[in-house]
Amino acid sequence: MGRLFIVTGRVQGVFFRVSTRDVAAPSGLKGHSINLPDGSVEVRACGDDAAIDQLQAWLHEGPPHASVSAVNERLTECTAPVRFTTG
């Protein structure tokens, strides 16, 4: 199992997706970060629970120009992604 996060606030146009990948990939996490039409960012993370916990903590802050309002989380199936990507 992995986790799916929906991050809301000022999270588009502030390098949130790329920064998320830069935090997740070195930890061995697989998944994606993509912009959603409503202005939020979806982050799917698959891998070690401790690494996902660290990513989750980072998502509450984000990169320097972001302003995170909320991070909603739910469990998700992992379909064996090859790496962490941005969409």
Backbone as a chain_set.jsonl record, in Angstrom:
{"seq": "MGRLFIVTGRVQGVFFRVSTRDVAAPSGLKGHSINLPDGSVEVRACGDDAAIDQLQAWLHEGPPHASVSAVNERLTECTAPVRFTTG", "coords": {"N": [[0.842, -1.194, 0.0], [0.334, 2.26, -0.568], [0.358, 5.841, -0.197], [-1.904, 8.485, -0.879], [-1.86, 11.869, -1.339], [-3.529, 14.969, -1.147], [-2.752, 18.172, -1.703], [-3.425, 21.388, -0.697], [-3.752, 24.955, -1.191], [-1.474, 27.656, -1.883], [0.014, 26.15, -4.165], [0.599, 25.652, -6.763], [2.624, 26.693, -9.488], [4.833, 27.306, -8.007], [6.968, 25.637, -7.983], [6.283, 23.268, -6.711], [5.672, 20.58, -7.481], [8.074, 19.618, -8.709], [9.874, 20.039, -6.614], [8.778, 18.286, -4.754], [9.272, 15.826, -6.001], [12.077, 15.94, -5.882], [12.484, 15.658, -3.169], [11.298, 13.182, -2.628], [12.38, 11.163, -4.384], [15.21, 10.589, -3.744], [14.836, 9.151, -1.427], [13.991, 6.763, -2.261], [11.342, 6.523, -2.902], [8.525, 5.876, -4.975], [6.223, 7.073, -7.44], [4.094, 9.896, -8.031], [3.764, 13.467, -8.608], [1.298, 15.694, -9.355], [-0.359, 18.449, -10.934], [-3.663, 19.458, -10.209], [-6.863, 20.29, -11.668], [-8.286, 21.998, -9.935], [-6.443, 23.575, -8.648], [-4.998, 22.38, -6.676], [-2.457, 19.965, -5.616], [-1.757, 16.649, -6.418], [-0.227, 13.992, -4.777], [1.18, 10.929, -5.07], [2.583, 8.377, -3.248], [4.713, 5.655, -2.973], [6.303, 3.081, -1.238], [8.764, 2.738, 1.339], [7.421, 3.022, 4.581], [8.447, 4.808, 6.552], [9.856, 6.626, 4.977], [7.755, 7.678, 3.507], [6.374, 8.917, 5.577], [8.223, 10.947, 6.204], [8.145, 12.39, 3.815], [5.481, 13.216, 3.912], [5.54, 14.952, 6.128], [7.157, 16.956, 5.045], [5.477, 17.84, 2.982], [3.626, 19.425, 4.286], [4.92, 21.795, 4.557], [6.297, 22.393, 2.115], [7.962, 23.863, -0.807], [9.961, 26.948, -0.691], [8.302, 29.176, -1.717], [5.731, 28.306, -1.546], [2.474, 28.053, -0.013], [0.994, 26.178, 2.096], [-2.22, 25.033, 2.726], [-3.668, 22.754, 3.52], [-3.188, 19.219, 3.937], [-4.457, 16.423, 2.756], [-4.999, 12.961, 3.244], [-4.994, 9.574, 2.094], [-5.084, 5.988, 1.958], [-3.677, 4.125, -0.757], [-3.538, 1.971, -3.6], [-0.531, 0.647, -4.943], [0.861, 0.661, -8.087], [3.279, -0.388, -8.963], [5.136, 1.776, -9.868], [7.871, 3.03, -11.806], [9.609, 5.078, -11.097], [9.795, 8.268, -9.373], [7.674, 10.677, -10.578], [6.777, 13.789, -12.264], [3.853, 15.434, -13.328]], "CA": [[0.0, 0.0, 0.0], [0.98, 3.56, -0.562], [-0.521, 6.913, 0.265], [-2.253, 9.541, -1.815], [-2.025, 13.145, -0.653], [-4.016, 16.128, -1.887], [-2.177, 19.337, -1.034], [-4.127, 22.595, -1.118], [-3.139, 26.234, -0.836], [-0.716, 28.17, -3.031], [0.917, 25.032, -4.428], [0.903, 25.587, -8.189], [3.427, 27.827, -9.925], [5.872, 27.582, -6.998], [7.892, 24.493, -8.071], [5.884, 22.265, -5.725], [5.779, 19.218, -8.027], [9.49, 19.264, -8.882], [10.469, 19.957, -5.277], [8.297, 17.04, -4.151], [10.08, 14.752, -6.605], [13.442, 16.045, -5.374], [12.472, 15.143, -1.796], [10.85, 11.784, -2.602], [13.204, 10.225, -5.157], [16.396, 10.085, -3.045], [14.4, 8.228, -0.371], [13.559, 5.524, -2.896], [9.906, 6.491, -3.127], [8.011, 5.864, -6.335], [4.907, 7.684, -7.508], [4.008, 11.098, -8.85], [3.147, 14.703, -8.133], [0.654, 16.303, -10.514], [-1.302, 19.531, -10.702], [-5.072, 19.162, -10.448], [-7.562, 21.465, -12.214], [-8.801, 22.902, -8.894], [-5.34, 24.341, -8.063], [-4.274, 21.567, -5.693], [-1.465, 19.033, -6.145], [-1.899, 15.257, -5.988], [1.044, 13.3, -4.592], [1.058, 9.503, -4.777], [3.881, 7.907, -2.771], [4.79, 4.224, -2.724], [7.619, 2.691, -0.75], [8.984, 2.575, 2.771], [6.52, 3.859, 5.396], [9.188, 5.892, 7.197], [10.148, 7.624, 3.947], [6.487, 8.352, 3.208], [6.123, 9.811, 6.716], [9.089, 12.119, 6.036], [7.59, 13.179, 2.715], [4.251, 13.837, 4.402], [5.923, 16.093, 6.961], [7.634, 18.001, 4.143], [4.342, 18.364, 2.221], [2.948, 20.455, 5.075], [5.689, 23.034, 4.384], [6.533, 22.613, 0.694], [9.106, 24.705, -1.152], [9.916, 28.283, -0.065], [7.252, 30.101, -2.151], [4.416, 27.688, -1.362], [1.722, 28.31, 1.211], [0.136, 24.994, 2.194], [-3.391, 25.175, 3.602], [-4.049, 21.449, 4.067], [-2.703, 17.996, 3.298], [-5.391, 15.329, 3.011], [-4.306, 11.699, 2.981], [-5.715, 8.302, 2.127], [-4.311, 4.857, 1.46], [-3.884, 3.859, -2.171], [-2.793, 0.852, -4.166], [0.628, 1.013, -5.729], [0.912, -0.134, -9.317], [4.688, -0.581, -9.303], [5.751, 2.8, -10.72], [9.308, 2.835, -11.99], [10.333, 6.161, -10.421], [8.909, 9.351, -8.961], [7.548, 11.573, -11.728], [5.898, 14.955, -12.186], [2.953, 15.441, -14.475]], "C": [[0.879, 1.246, 0.0], [0.008, 4.585, -0.027], [-0.707, 7.952, -0.829], [-2.532, 10.795, -0.995], [-2.603, 14.166, -1.617], [-3.587, 17.353, -1.078], [-2.853, 20.582, -1.588], [-3.429, 23.836, -0.577], [-2.498, 26.83, -2.078], [0.375, 27.147, -3.332], [1.172, 24.82, -5.923], [1.655, 26.853, -8.582], [4.531, 28.199, -8.957], [6.884, 26.428, -6.912], [7.564, 23.391, -7.067], [6.094, 20.851, -6.25], [7.237, 18.771, -8.133], [10.174, 19.137, -7.53], [10.041, 18.683, -4.562], [9.08, 15.857, -4.694], [11.495, 14.762, -6.036], [13.567, 15.57, -3.934], [12.204, 13.642, -1.781], [11.843, 10.812, -3.237], [14.445, 9.728, -4.412], [16.064, 9.106, -1.914], [13.928, 6.898, -0.936], [12.071, 5.434, -3.132], [9.598, 6.519, -4.608], [6.645, 6.529, -6.311], [4.903, 8.896, -8.396], [3.525, 12.293, -8.037], [2.608, 15.401, -9.365], [-0.269, 17.439, -10.08], [-2.711, 19.052, -11.019], [-5.779, 20.431, -10.919], [-8.043, 22.454, -11.157], [-7.702, 23.708, -8.205], [-4.567, 23.585, -6.998], [-3.251, 20.686, -6.404], [-1.744, 17.661, -5.548], [-0.516, 14.635, -5.909], [0.735, 11.857, -4.221], [2.451, 9.014, -4.415], [3.801, 6.431, -2.414], [6.209, 3.886, -2.292], [7.616, 2.526, 0.751], [8.109, 3.541, 3.574], [7.233, 5.028, 6.057], [9.509, 6.998, 6.196], [8.881, 8.383, 3.564], [6.133, 9.313, 4.339], [6.959, 11.086, 6.606], [8.581, 13.012, 4.915], [6.331, 13.904, 3.176], [4.564, 15.067, 5.262], [6.386, 17.259, 6.081], [6.475, 18.641, 3.375], [3.602, 19.465, 2.972], [3.659, 21.808, 4.958], [5.857, 23.372, 2.909], [7.755, 23.47, 0.444], [8.908, 26.131, -0.633], [8.744, 29.174, -0.465], [5.846, 29.529, -2.028], [3.783, 28.16, -0.06], [0.677, 27.193, 1.318], [-0.984, 25.253, 3.187], [-3.738, 23.864, 4.282], [-3.382, 20.345, 3.262], [-3.656, 16.886, 3.71], [-4.761, 14.036, 2.525], [-5.29, 10.538, 2.958], [-4.79, 7.22, 1.597], [-4.645, 4.63, -0.009], [-3.083, 2.631, -2.574], [-1.605, 1.395, -4.947], [0.71, 0.072, -6.934], [2.331, -0.225, -9.855], [5.236, 0.493, -10.253], [7.266, 2.602, -10.729], [10.125, 3.861, -11.204], [9.304, 7.179, -9.93], [8.881, 10.376, -10.077], [6.687, 12.797, -11.4], [5.064, 14.97, -13.45], [2.65, 16.815, -14.953]], "O": [[2.002, 1.254, 0.504], [-1.037, 4.243, 0.528], [0.208, 8.252, -1.595], [-3.344, 10.777, -0.07], [-2.205, 14.219, -2.781], [-3.999, 17.542, 0.066], [-2.857, 20.808, -2.798], [-2.632, 23.773, 0.359], [-2.923, 26.547, -3.198], [1.498, 27.246, -2.837], [1.893, 23.895, -6.298], [1.369, 27.942, -8.082], [5.111, 29.28, -9.061], [7.567, 26.263, -5.901], [8.453, 22.666, -6.621], [6.639, 20.006, -5.54], [7.589, 17.675, -7.697], [10.971, 18.222, -7.323], [10.834, 18.069, -3.85], [9.504, 14.985, -3.935], [12.052, 13.704, -5.742], [14.638, 15.127, -3.518], [12.818, 12.911, -1.004], [12.114, 9.75, -2.677], [14.713, 8.528, -4.445], [16.919, 8.324, -1.496], [13.515, 6.01, -0.19], [11.573, 4.379, -3.524], [10.33, 7.118, -5.397], [5.981, 6.547, -5.274], [5.614, 8.942, -9.4], [2.966, 12.156, -6.948], [3.35, 15.673, -10.309], [-0.876, 17.396, -9.01], [-2.922, 18.323, -11.988], [-5.338, 21.535, -10.6], [-8.194, 23.639, -11.456], [-7.99, 24.453, -7.268], [-3.58, 24.098, -6.469], [-3.185, 20.661, -7.633], [-1.941, 17.52, -4.341], [0.273, 14.731, -6.849], [0.11, 11.587, -3.194], [3.397, 9.208, -5.179], [2.933, 6.01, -1.649], [7.184, 4.337, -2.892], [6.591, 2.212, 1.355], [8.063, 4.735, 3.279], [6.684, 6.129, 6.118], [9.439, 8.179, 6.534], [8.925, 9.589, 3.324], [5.642, 10.413, 4.083], [6.465, 12.18, 6.882], [8.582, 14.237, 5.037], [6.139, 15.079, 2.862], [3.914, 16.103, 5.125], [6.046, 18.412, 6.345], [6.484, 19.85, 3.141], [3.011, 20.347, 2.349], [3.06, 22.848, 5.232], [5.594, 24.501, 2.494], [8.505, 23.775, 1.372], [7.816, 26.484, -0.186], [8.223, 29.883, 0.396], [4.872, 30.2, -2.371], [4.466, 28.605, 0.863], [-0.387, 27.264, 0.704], [-0.745, 25.639, 4.331], [-4.063, 23.842, 5.469], [-3.06, 20.505, 2.085], [-3.665, 16.458, 4.864], [-4.067, 14.021, 1.509], [-6.276, 10.517, 3.694], [-3.833, 7.502, 0.876], [-5.76, 4.909, -0.451], [-2.072, 2.302, -1.954], [-1.675, 2.473, -5.537], [0.636, -1.15, -6.798], [2.552, -0.147, -11.064], [5.745, 0.165, -11.324], [7.85, 2.077, -9.782], [11.206, 3.549, -10.706], [8.097, 6.972, -10.059], [9.923, 10.889, -10.485], [5.972, 12.828, -10.398], [5.525, 14.564, -14.516], [1.902, 16.982, -15.917]]}, "num_chains": 1, "name": "protein.A"}
